[in-house]
Amino acid sequence: MQEPFIRSGTPRVRVLFVCMGNICRSPTAQGVFTKLVMEEGLAHLIEIDSAGTHAYHVGEPPDPRARQTAQRRGIDLSIQRARRAIAEDFELYDYVLAMDEDNHRFLSELCPPGFETRLRLFMDYAPHLEHREVPDPYYGGANGFEAVFDMVDEAARGLLEAIRREHLKR
């Protein structure tokens, strides 16, 4: 079991969601998980961010379709801006969660030695679903964003349970 952070005023657990461009899947996961953490009263214990493995959209807000889908479900993604994942993220974040195998492979190559256990597939937290990857909805229609949102919501709940088990119980 990993020890919680010791410094006063810092979160105990840090979570980073990662997809390719950081404009569809990972910002959706960040928004969904943030809302869930806030509803559970745990925002002071968990820090949440997202990034992309590629620099295609650095500085841009999430895709309008992702923002619209999230907005319909009470989540505002408009303040998020895309950034690229860096090796130092593995030192800062306890969970570096890839949306699919391709991004997992990219992150594996980026990961400094000794931090490999922090990298996982996000859908590992929703083993009851058939999907092991969150599909990229970028080239599809609005239905793809709805399906992604549903998958992300399920995995976010599983992730929160895991964090409670591994980090927040004393």
N, C-alpha and C positions, 0 to 999 in steps of 0.2 A: 504494500500500500504506500502510495506516495504521500510524503508529508505536506501539509498545507503550507502556504507561504507564511513566513514569520513576521515580516514587516507589518506594522500597524497601518491600517488604512488601505492596504492593497487587497485585491481579490484573492481568494484561495485557489481558484481554478480559472484558467484561461483557455478559450476555445477559438480555433480558427477554421473556418469553412473555406474550401478551395475548389474552384472549377477552372475552366480554361481562361475565360476573359473577365471573370468577376463582374458580369452584368446580368446574369440570369439565375443560375442555380445557387451559387454561394451567397449572393445578397438575399435571395429568398430564404435560405437557411438561416442566415444571420437575423433577418427580421422575425421569422417564425420563432426561433429559439429565444431571441430577446423578449418577445411578447410573453412566451411561456415562463421564462425566468422571472420577469416582472410580476406576472400574475401569481407566481408562487412565493413572492417576497424575497427572492434570492439575488436581486440585482447587485447588492453590495458584496456578494461572494463570488460572482461569476462575471468575467470579462469576455466579451464576444466580438469577433471581427471576421472579415472575409477577405479573400485575395484570389488572384488568378495566377495560373502558371505561365501565362503569356502576357505581353504588354500591349495587346491590341487596343485596349480601351482605358488605359490608365488615366485617371482624373475624370472619367465620365460617370454619370449616374447610371443606375440599373436600367435595363431595357424597359421601354414604356409598357410593354405587355406584362412584364414581371411586376412593375409598379402597380398597374391596374388590377392585376389578379390579387396582389397583396392588399391593396386598398379596399377591394370588395370584401375582404375578410378582416378588416380592421387593423391593418398593418401599414405603416408609412415607411417606404424605402427611399424616399426622395433625398434624404440627407447623406446617404451612402455615396461613396465615390470609389471607383475601381482602383486597385493597386496590384502590384505584382508581388507574389510570394518571394521571400528571400531566405537564405540559409539561417539567418538569425531568428526567424520565426520559430524554428524548432527549439531554440533555447528559451524563448519567451512563452510559448504556448504549450500547455499540457496535452492538448488534443489538436492535432492537425488532421482534418477530416476531408479526404478527397471525395469528390462526387462520383468518380468513375475510375476504372482501371488505368486508362491512359494518363490521367492526372496523378494517380497514385504512383505510376512508374516515374513520371517526371519528378515528383516530389521525393521519391526514393533516391534519385540521383543527386538532388539538391541537399538532402539531409546529412548533416555532419555526423561523424561516428559517435555513437553513444546515445543518440536521440531517436533511434529507429522505432522504439516502442510507442512513441507519440503519434506516429502516422498510422491511420486506419481509413478504411472505407466508411463513409457516413452511414450507408445502409446496413452496416454491421449492427446498428442499433435498432433495426426493425427486422429481425430474423423471421418474423411471421409473414412478411411479404415475400413474394416470389422474386422480386427484383434485387439484384446485388449492386446495381448502379442506378444513379439518378440520370435519366436520359436528358440530353441537351435539347431544350425546346426551341433554340434560336431560329432554326430554319423551318419550323412548323408554324401552326396556327395557335390561336388562343387556347384550344383544348389541351395542347401540350403543356402550357403553363399551369393550367388547372391540375393536370395529372401530377406534375412536378410538385406543386404546392401540397397536394394530398400526401405524396410519398415523404416529402420533407417533414410534414407535420408528424407523421408516425415515427420517423427516425428521431426527431427532436425529443419526443416524449421518452423514447427509449434511452437516448443520451442523457437526459436529465435524471432518469432513474439510476443509470450507471454512475453519474457524478455524485448523486446522493449516497449511493452505496460505497463508492471508493474514496470520497473526499469529505463529505459533509457530516457524516455521523461520527460522533465522538463517544 
